[in-house]
Amino acid sequence: MFKLLRKKDGMELIQAAILIALAVGLGIIFKSEITTFVNDTFESLDASNF
């Protein structure tokens, strides 16, 4: 019974690691687009005297 629980926890850990790696990979690929979006958003907020 405990072996099954341990195996399930290990799979969840692997799934979490894969999701984190995927998020980091997408962040690296789209870094310039994300940076441009954030800069444009803050510039528009600054221009509107928010």
N, C-alpha and C positions, 0 to 999 in steps of 0.2 A: 504494500500500500504506500509506504513512504517513498519507495523508488519511483512510483508513478507520479507522486506529487513533485519530487525533485526533478524529474524529467520534464514535467509540464512547466515548472518555473524556468528551467533552462531554455525551453523553447520561447517563452515570453521574453526572456532576456535577449535572445537572438533576434526576435522580431523588433524589439525596441532599438537594438543596435542598428538593424537594417534601416529602420525608419529615420533614425538620427543621421546615418550616413547618407541617405537619400536627401534629407533636408539640407545637409551641408553641401552636398554635391550640386543641388539646384541653386543654392545660394551662391556658390562659386561661379556657376555657369551664367547666372543672370545678375551678377554683381553690378554691372554698369547700369542695367535697367532699373534695379532696385535703388541704386544711389541717385539716379536721375529723378525717379519718382519722389523719393523722400525730399530731395533738394527743392524740386518744384513745389511740393506741398508746403514746405516751410516758407519758401519765398512768397507764395500766395497768401499764407496766413500773416506773414510779416507786412505785406503790402496792404492788407485790409485792416491794419491796426487792431488786430484781434486781441 
